[in-house]
Amino acid sequence: MDFEFTIPSIFKAILERYLMSTIKNTYDVIYAGNYTKDTIITPDGICVVDGGGMNYAANVGAKLGIKAAVITRLAKEDQHVVDAIQSAGIDCYPFYSETSTVMTLEYKTRNVDDRNLYIKSTAGTILPDYLEDFQAKAIAVSPSLRGEVEPDFFSILRQRPDTLLAVDVQGFVRVLRDETLVYEPWPEMPEVLKNLDILKSDAVEAEYLTGEKDIEKAAAIYTGMGVKEIVLTHSDGVLIYAEGQCHHFQFHATSMAGRSGRGDTCMGSYVAKRISLPPREAGKWAAAATSLKVERVGVFNRPTSEVEAFMDRYYSD
């Protein structure tokens, strides 16, 4: 005799809601970090933009086709930022603070590595609890200064063995003194790096933290502390250091009008592609997307077809 098992409607509805919530809270990449209200001063003039590493990183990731989410802190008066992120097809989970992080970025020359940073207010600390109800193939953290993320953030997230963990070193080497961001030694660096898969650094940060001006040697020192891969940007391009191999990609931008957010875009695109591609191939996407981003102020907003055409032109093997 055949029996048919029927789930009572009330339990079926509960199961469906549970499955839908699980799907909703599962992403390719979660980008975490505070929103920053940026005043950018360059030889070409002054402009005010909505910044934040997670903002630049998530927008490029979404444009490259991944399911992305943002976890951020900001003031309620800046709700338009949350709305803009969501309008770009990115789920945004804000944690509201009394003030947003308000930053001034001063570029006195056209060298993108030469700048002064000032902060008038901060939005506070991103806590590991904020990610408790979310799952992702990768988590990319983009703090702007020390204190936005504490060192134990990564030891807690490391308990997710199948999740790639990436962080921008700028949020640890930059320390706020009065209203100026200055570089200071990072005593917890070995403790944090051993829990990471990907570290983003620029050449100035790398020389300061490792003592090496040679970017390949600096990247090797980083990996000697336990982190597996390095995304190291410099004025001319990006170095991807993985499994003891160096992959160099030159930037090919026709303008530097959108120089702010360069490193965030590079990390965001690299992580977005690294979940499905090996380091060298992910590096090509990152170099192409970053080259196109720095030509325009604001977040990356160009079709994938342009990135693909750019790679075919400059990075085909």
N, C-alpha and C positions, 0 to 999 in steps of 0.2 A: 504494500500500500504506500502510495506517495503522499507526503505531507508538505504543505506549503507554509513556510514561516512568515508571518506578517508582522512588521514592526508597527506598534501602535502609533497613531498619528502624532501624539504629543512628543514621543521619544524621537520620531523621525524628524520633527521640526527642530528639536534640540540638537540632534546630530548634524543637521544641515547648517544650522547657525554656527556650530563649532567648526565644521569644515570650512565654511566661508571665512570665519575669522582667522583661521590658521593660514589660509591662502592669502588673505589680505595683509597679514603681518609677515609674509615671507618675501624676501627681495634678493635680487642679484647682489647689489651693493647698498649698504647704509653709509651715508656720509654724515659725520658728526662734527660739530664745531659751532662756535658763536657767530652770529651775523655781525658784520661790522659796517658802520656808516662811514664811508671813506671820502675824505677830501684829498684829491690827487693833484699835486703841484708838479708840473713839468716845465721844461723850457718853452713848451707850446701854449701854456696857460694853466688854468685851474678848473677842475670839474668835481662834482659831487656824485658818487655812485653808490649803489647797494652792493657791498662786497661780502667778505667772509669766505674762507677757504672752502667750506662745505657748499657754498652757493655756486662758486665757479666750478668746483669738482663735480657736483651733482648734475649741473646743466649740461656739461659736456658728456657725462656718462649717459644721460637720458637721450641726448642727440645721437649717440652711437648705438642706441637700441636696447639698452638694459633696463630692467625694472629697478628704479632707484627710489630711495627714501632719504629724507633729511631729518636729523634730530638737532635742534638748535635752541639757543637762548637769545631772547631779545625783548625789548619793551613793547607793550601792547600798542603804543603809538606807531610802531613800525609794522603793523599787521599787513600792510601792503606787500611786504617782502614775502610773507607766508603765502599770500594770494598769488603772487607772481610765480613762486616756485610750484605751486599746485597747478597753475595755468599751463606750466611747461610739462605737465604729465608726471610730476614727481610728488609722491606723498610726503607731506611735511608735518612733523610733530613738534610744535613749539612748546618751550617751557618759558613762561614769562618772568621777567625780572623788572626791577624798578627802572633801570636804564639799559640801553643797548651799548655795545662797545663802539665808541666813537674814535676814529683813527684819522690821522693826517699822514699821508705818504708824500715825502718831498724828494723829488728826483732833480738834483742840481745839474746833472749832465745827462747825456743820452746813453750812458752806461747803465743798463738795467740793474746791475749788481751794486750800484753806488746810490744809496738813498738813506734818508733819515726818517724815523718813524716816531710819531707822538700819539699818545692816547689820553683823552679827557675823562672817559668813564668806561667801565667794563660791565659786562652782563653776568659775570659770575662763572661758576664751575659746572662743567658737564659731568654728570655722575654715571657710573656704570649701571645703576638701577634704571636709568632712562631707556636702556636697550633690552631690559629684561624680557619683555613680551614680544621681541622681534627676532626673526631668524634671517640670516643672509649668507651668501657664499663668501662675501668679503665685507669688512668694516674698515672704512677709511676715515681717519681722524685728522682734522685740520685746525688745531688751535692756533691762535694768533700770538699768545704770550704765555709765559709760565704761570701756572695756577688755574688755567682753563680746564686742564685735565691733570689729575694727580697720577703719580707713577703706578699706584696699585690698580688703576683703571685697566691696564693691559694684562696684569697677572690674573685679574678676574675674567677678562674676556678670553684669555688663553685657555680657559677651561672648555672652550668650544673648539675641539681639535680639528674640525673640518672647515673652519672659517679662516680665510686669509685676513691677517691683521696688518694694516698699513697706517703709518703716521708721518706727519710732516715735522721734522726736527725743529722748525722755527718756533713752535709752541713751547719749547723747553729751553732753548738757548737765549731767547729774548726775555728780558726781565724789566718790569716797569719801575723806574726810579723817577719820582716826581711825575712829570708827564712825558718823559722820554723813554723809549725802549732802547735798552743797551744790551750788548752781549755779555753774558757772565758764564763761568764754568758750570757744567751740569753734572753734579756728583752722582746722580742716579742713572746716568747714561747706560752703564753696563747692565744694570738691573732691568731697565726698560727694553733695551735692544735684544736681550735674550728671549723676550716674549714676542718679538715681531717677525713677520715674514717680509715686509717691504718697508724701507725707510726712504723718505723723500728729503733731500738736502740740496742747498745750492752751494756753489763753490766757496763763497765767503764763509758760510756756516761750517762747511767741511774743514776749511783751513783752520778756523778758530778752534774747533773741537778736537781735531786730530793732529794739528801742527804741521800738516802736509799741504803744500801748495799744489803738488801734483795730484790731480783729481783721481787718477787710477789708484795711487797709493792710499789716498784718503778713503776711497771706497773699500779697499781691502782691509783697512783698519776698522772701519765700521763693521764689516762682516766678521772680523775676528772677535767681535764681542757677541756674536750669536745671530744677528739679523741675517736673513737669507739673501735678500736682493736690495740693491740700491738704485734709486732714481736720482741722479745728480745733475741738476741744471747748472748751466753757466751762460755767459753772455752770448756764446756762439751756438749752443745746442744742448744736448742732453746725453749723459753717459748712463747706460744700463749695465750694471755689474751684477752678474748672476752666475753661480756655479764656477767661480773663478775666471769667467770670461768677460771681456769688455766689449760692449756694443756702442759705438759712437754714431750719433745722428745729428747733423747740423740743422739748425733752424733756417728756414728760407722765407722770411717775412718781408713784405714790401713796405711795411710801416711798423713803428713801435708805439702807435697811438694807444693801444690797449695793453701796455706792458704790465700794469697792475693785474694780478691774477694769473700771471704766466705759470708760476710753479704749481699753483693749485689746479690749473687746467691740465698740466702735464701729469700730475699724480692722479687726478680724477680719471683721465682717459686711459692711463696705464693700468690702473686697477680694474677699470671696466672691461678692458680687453684681456687682462691677465687671467681672469677666471676661466677663459676658454682657449687662450693662446700661449705659446712659450714666450719667454722674456724678450727675445729679439723681435718677434713679430708684434708683440704688444708695444714694444718700444717704437716701432715704425708708426703705429697709430698715434702714440703720444706725441711724437715729434711733429707729425703732420697737423694734428689738431691744435697743438700749441702754436705752431707757426701761423696758422690761420687766425687763432684767437687774438694774438698780440697786434694784429692789424686793426682791431676795433675795440673801442671802450665797452666795458660791460661783459656779461657772461657770454660764453660760446653760443652762437646761434646760427650755425650754418649746416646745410644738409650733409648727410653721410656721403653722398655722391661726390661732394667737393673734397672731402678728406681722402676718399679712395683715389680720385684723380690726382691729388697732390702726392700721394704715396707712389703711384705709378710713375709720376714725373721725377721724383727726387730719391726715392728709396727702393726702387725695384732692384732685385739682385741680378 
